[in-house]
């Protein structure tokens, strides 16, 4: 078959020279037909999970992007798409526009927990071998708990104060008549700026607090079709109002790239290594409070050791350290046996990719990393703690899988990595404006372990018939009534009475036994082709699907049947 594809590829070159000039490679895909297997989501006894499969020898980023937007996903070099109107658990492609993302309280807690862990003020639920510090505090450290709590209370008071000040000027601005009457603004959120980040930017040593309320307001106005005002303009307007208000307790508000930053007017050095402790309530950083107290007490308690987090994006390739982490993750989190976690299946599932790499071009059509398949490594103090497997495409970052150190389960690395990936998309829109979306894989409404995907607000689901994107809040009540919905017909479906709806289980039974339809039965060893939920392992009782990925030779063996056709598309 490979030789046949090579011959067809060479013979078709003359008919596609114009597209080849884009230098993005060619797509060579084999149709392996429809597949039937048992379902790892509903735990059905019969083979009620139906999908269509393709084997990709190579595929361009543009073609794979188009397939994603028609409900396909990949597992290694195998591409699959659920037969949505026939399968037992319809899987809807779910995505999020990164620029509109509004984090929930839980997602903010995950970020803050990680920051506390990096600051050395949070050790988690069990000892973590990432530091040379002792696993226990001495008695002197315990005696300072009340003082640390006092420092934290002062910081919380400062944050609450700035939130109230921002809310006041936001409501005053809204009452000025610029916007529609009754438009509701979100309450402001303010965060403490990490000391390490301030040191990286010259001139920001006196920056203590910051708010991203301007981005939230801009997104809300855009969704309501009220205004297209930019976050930068909003932040400049609000900082002007804040400074004119003149009640910032020794701070000055400044606008910076859409953020509202609060700088200490006295420009006092709030370094963690300072020899004095400030008594100003609004200037008491949380993470450094304990250290400064220790210094005043002449080292009465051990200093907290800060940890360093590095996030590295690398082309997809086999890395022994990644594989060792993957084995630990699968065995401890998914309870896989050691014999079941093999290097060959790991390579097929998470390393091999048919996506043709596109290098950066230096213009605004490709991000600095290029397009293709990547492994995003999370490294704390030199130790690999998590790896996110992602595809970076012309319009999106598609999150495929994540595995992490089981000893760090308390950090919710699945949620944290998703937030980092969303942030990566937002940052890289500057270099590649078409790159706007974050794809979270499939969403199955009946699967409780996939509910978290819709918590990345505001997400959208793909209509399985017309391939139009529908807001999740619109699709949710429809999916509460039936598992398969033509989402683009939501207006009509919402008016239907429950009694007029078909019983999806009866409908499935008839479709599964249609004698006129040729269907491939898959053996037990071969049925786990679908990718596991990329964050489903946040729970110990995670999805039962494994990552066994077949090779092309296995696909051509008796259990599956021979490929039926070859698709060739040269660019």
Residue pairs with C-beta under 8 A, 6 or more apart in sequence:
1 30
1 552
1 556
1 563
1 566
2 57
4 566
5 28
5 30
5 57
5 566
5 568
8 566
8 568
9 26
9 28
9 568
9 570
12 568
12 570
13 20
13 570
16 26
16 569
16 570
16 571
19 570
19 571
20 26
20 570
20 571
22 571
23 358
24 60
24 61
24 62
24 356
24 358
24 571
25 58
25 60
25 356
25 358
25 571
26 58
26 60
26 356
26 568
26 569
26 570
26 571
27 56
27 58
27 59
27 60
27 63
27 567
27 568
27 569
27 570
27 571
28 56
28 57
28 58
28 59
28 566
28 567
28 568
29 54
29 55
29 56
29 57
29 59
29 79
29 566
29 567
29 568
29 569
30 54
30 55
30 56
30 57
30 552
30 563
30 565
30 566
30 567
31 53
31 54
31 563
31 564
31 565
31 566
31 567
32 53
32 54
32 55
32 555
32 560
32 561
32 563
32 564
33 52
33 53
33 518
33 520
33 560
33 561
33 563
33 564
34 50
34 51
34 52
34 53
34 83
34 518
34 519
34 520
35 50
35 51
35 52
35 53
35 80
35 519
35 520
35 522
35 527
35 529
35 560
36 47
36 48
36 49
36 50
36 512
36 519
36 520
36 521
36 522
37 47
37 49
37 51
37 522
37 526
37 527
37 528
37 529
38 44
38 45
38 46
38 47
38 48
38 49
38 524
38 527
39 48
39 49
39 87
39 88
39 89
40 49
40 528
40 530
40 543
40 544
40 545
41 88
41 89
41 444
41 446
41 447
41 543
41 545
42 48
42 88
42 89
42 446
43 544
44 88
46 512
47 521
47 522
47 527
48 87
48 88
48 508
48 512
49 82
49 87
49 88
49 89
49 527
50 82
50 83
50 86
50 87
50 512
50 519
51 80
51 81
51 82
51 83
51 87
51 529
51 530
52 80
52 81
52 83
53 78
53 79
53 80
53 529
53 555
54 72
54 78
54 79
54 80
54 567
55 77
55 78
55 79
55 552
55 555
55 563
56 74
56 77
56 78
56 79
56 354
57 77
57 354
58 354
58 356
59 67
59 79
59 354
59 355
59 356
60 355
60 356
60 569
60 571
61 355
61 356
61 358
61 371
61 372
61 393
61 394
62 394
62 571
63 569
63 571
64 74
64 355
64 391
64 393
65 393
65 394
65 395
65 396
67 79
68 93
68 393
68 396
68 398
68 439
69 93
69 395
69 462
69 467
70 81
70 467
71 81
71 82
71 84
71 92
71 93
71 462
71 464
71 467
72 79
72 80
72 81
73 79
73 80
73 81
73 93
73 441
73 442
73 530
73 531
74 80
74 353
74 354
74 355
74 391
74 400
74 531
75 349
75 529
75 530
75 531
75 547
75 549
76 348
76 349
76 350
76 352
76 353
76 549
77 348
77 352
77 353
77 354
77 549
77 552
78 529
78 549
78 550
78 555
80 529
80 530
82 90
82 91
82 442
84 90
84 91
84 92
84 464
84 484
85 464
85 484
85 511
86 508
86 511
86 512
87 508
88 483
88 508
89 444
89 446
89 447
89 483
90 444
90 445
90 464
90 483
90 484
91 442
91 443
91 444
92 442
92 443
92 444
92 445
92 461
92 462
92 464
92 475
92 487
93 439
93 441
93 442
93 443
93 461
93 462
94 439
94 440
94 441
94 442
94 443
94 453
94 454
94 459
94 460
94 461
94 462
94 472
95 396
95 437
95 438
95 439
95 440
95 459
95 460
95 462
95 469
96 422
96 437
96 438
96 440
96 456
96 457
96 458
96 459
96 460
97 436
97 437
97 438
97 458
97 460
98 422
98 423
98 425
98 426
98 429
98 436
98 437
98 438
99 219
99 426
99 429
99 436
100 219
100 222
100 223
100 458
101 422
101 426
101 438
101 456
101 457
101 458
102 186
102 216
102 219
102 457
102 458
103 111
103 419
104 455
104 457
106 415
106 455
107 415
107 419
107 455
107 456
108 189
110 411
110 412
110 415
110 416
110 419
111 416
111 419
113 122
113 410
113 411
113 412
114 309
114 411
114 416
115 194
115 287
116 122
116 287
117 123
117 124
117 307
117 411
118 306
118 307
118 308
118 309
118 380
119 194
119 286
119 287
119 304
119 306
119 307
120 131
120 133
120 287
120 304
120 305
120 306
120 307
121 286
121 287
121 290
121 304
124 408
124 410
124 411
125 409
125 410
126 407
126 410
127 135
128 407
128 408
129 383
129 407
130 307
130 380
130 381
130 383
130 385
131 305
131 307
131 381
132 305
133 302
133 304
133 305
134 302
137 301
137 302
138 301
138 302
140 297
140 300
140 301
141 301
141 302
143 300
143 301
144 290
144 293
144 294
144 297
144 300
144 301
147 289
147 290
147 293
148 289
148 290
148 293
151 284
151 286
151 289
151 290
151 293
152 286
152 289
154 281
154 282
154 284
155 192
155 284
155 285
155 286
155 289
157 281
157 282
158 208
158 209
158 281
158 282
158 283
158 284
159 190
159 191
159 192
159 209
161 249
161 282
162 188
162 190
162 209
162 211
162 248
162 251
162 262
163 187
163 188
163 189
163 190
163 211
165 242
165 245
165 247
165 248
166 188
166 190
166 211
166 213
166 238
166 242
166 260
167 187
167 188
168 245
169 238
169 241
169 242
169 245
170 185
170 188
170 213
170 217
170 238
171 185
172 241
173 237
173 238
173 241
174 183
174 185
178 227
179 221
179 226
179 227
180 224
180 226
183 221
183 224
183 226
185 217
185 220
186 213
186 216
186 217
186 220
188 211
188 213
189 211
189 212
189 213
190 209
190 210
190 211
190 262
191 209
191 210
191 211
192 208
192 209
192 285
192 286
192 287
193 207
193 208
193 209
193 210
193 261
194 287
195 270
195 271
195 272
195 285
195 287
195 288
196 306
198 204
198 205
198 207
199 205
204 261
205 267
205 269
205 270
206 263
206 264
206 266
206 267
206 268
206 270
207 261
207 262
207 263
208 251
208 262
208 263
208 264
208 270
208 283
208 285
209 251
209 261
209 262
210 259
210 260
210 261
210 262
211 259
211 260
212 258
212 259
213 238
213 260
214 231
214 232
214 234
214 235
214 238
214 258
214 259
214 260
215 231
215 258
217 231
217 234
218 229
218 230
218 231
218 234
218 258
221 227
221 228
221 229
222 228
223 458
230 258
231 258
232 255
232 257
232 258
234 258
235 255
235 256
235 257
235 258
235 259
235 260
236 255
238 253
238 255
238 260
239 253
239 254
239 255
239 260
242 248
242 253
242 260
243 252
243 253
248 262
249 282
250 264
250 265
250 266
250 280
250 282
250 283
251 262
251 263
251 264
251 265
251 282
252 262
252 263
252 265
253 260
253 261
253 262
253 263
254 260
254 261
254 262
254 263
255 261
264 270
264 283
268 278
268 283
270 278
270 283
270 285
270 288
271 288
272 285
272 287
272 288
272 291
272 292
274 292
274 295
275 295
276 292
276 296
277 289
277 292
277 293
277 295
277 296
278 284
287 304
290 301
290 304
291 303
291 304
293 301
294 300
294 301
294 302
294 303
307 380
307 381
308 380
308 381
309 378
309 379
309 380
310 377
310 378
310 379
310 380
311 376
311 377
311 378
311 379
311 420
312 376
312 377
312 379
313 369
313 374
313 375
313 376
313 377
313 424
314 374
314 375
314 376
314 377
315 357
315 372
315 373
315 374
315 375
316 350
316 351
316 352
316 353
316 372
316 373
316 374
316 375
316 389
317 351
317 375
318 347
318 351
319 375
321 384
322 375
322 377
322 384
322 387
323 343
323 346
325 384
325 385
325 386
325 387
325 403
325 404
325 405
326 341
326 346
326 350
326 387
326 403
327 338
327 341
328 405
328 406
329 403
329 404
329 405
329 406
329 537
330 336
330 340
330 341
330 403
330 547
331 337
331 338
331 341
332 406
333 406
333 409
333 537
333 540
333 542
334 532
334 537
334 542
334 546
336 546
340 546
345 547
345 548
345 549
346 547
348 549
348 550
348 551
349 401
349 531
349 547
349 548
349 549
350 375
350 389
350 400
350 401
350 547
353 372
353 373
353 391
355 371
355 372
355 373
355 391
356 372
357 370
357 371
357 372
357 373
358 366
358 370
358 371
358 372
359 366
359 370
360 366
360 367
360 368
360 369
360 370
364 431
364 432
364 433
365 432
365 434
366 432
367 392
367 428
367 431
367 432
367 435
368 428
368 431
369 392
369 428
370 392
371 392
371 393
371 394
372 391
372 392
373 389
373 390
373 391
373 392
374 389
374 390
374 391
374 392
375 387
375 388
375 389
375 390
376 387
376 388
376 389
376 390
376 417
376 420
376 421
376 424
377 384
377 386
377 387
378 384
378 385
378 386
378 387
378 388
378 404
378 413
378 417
378 420
379 385
383 405
384 405
385 404
385 405
385 408
385 413
386 402
386 403
386 404
386 405
386 408
386 413
386 417
387 402
387 403
387 404
388 399
388 401
388 402
388 417
388 420
388 421
388 534
389 399
389 400
389 401
389 402
389 534
390 397
390 398
390 399
390 400
390 421
391 397
391 398
391 400
392 398
392 435
393 435
394 432
394 434
394 435
395 434
395 435
395 436
395 437
396 425
396 435
396 436
396 437
396 438
396 439
397 421
397 424
397 425
397 435
397 437
397 438
397 439
398 439
398 441
399 418
399 421
399 438
399 439
399 440
399 441
399 534
400 441
400 531
400 534
401 531
401 532
401 534
401 547
402 413
402 414
402 417
402 534
402 535
402 537
403 537
404 413
404 414
404 417
404 537
405 413
412 538
414 534
414 535
414 537
414 538
415 452
415 535
415 538
417 535
418 438
418 440
418 456
418 535
421 438
422 438
422 456
425 435
425 436
425 437
425 438
428 435
429 435
429 436
438 456
440 453
440 456
440 459
440 534
441 453
441 531
441 533
441 534
442 450
442 530
443 450
443 453
443 454
443 461
444 450
445 476
445 479
445 480
445 483
446 483
447 543
449 533
449 536
449 539
449 542
449 543
450 533
450 536
452 535
452 538
453 459
453 535
454 472
454 476
458 471
458 472
458 473
459 471
459 472
460 469
460 470
460 471
460 472
461 469
461 470
461 472
461 475
461 487
462 468
462 469
462 470
462 487
463 469
463 470
463 486
463 487
463 488
464 484
464 486
464 487
465 486
465 488
466 486
466 488
468 487
468 488
470 487
470 488
470 490
474 487
474 490
475 485
475 487
475 490
477 494
478 485
478 487
478 490
478 493
478 494
479 485
481 493
481 498
481 501
482 501
482 502
482 504
483 504
484 504
485 493
486 493
511 517
520 560
520 561
521 559
522 529
522 559
522 560
523 559
525 548
526 548
526 550
526 554
526 559
526 560
528 545
528 546
528 547
528 548
529 548
529 549
529 550
530 545
531 545
531 547
532 542
532 543
532 545
532 546
532 547
533 542
533 543
536 542
536 543
550 560
554 560
555 563
556 562
556 563
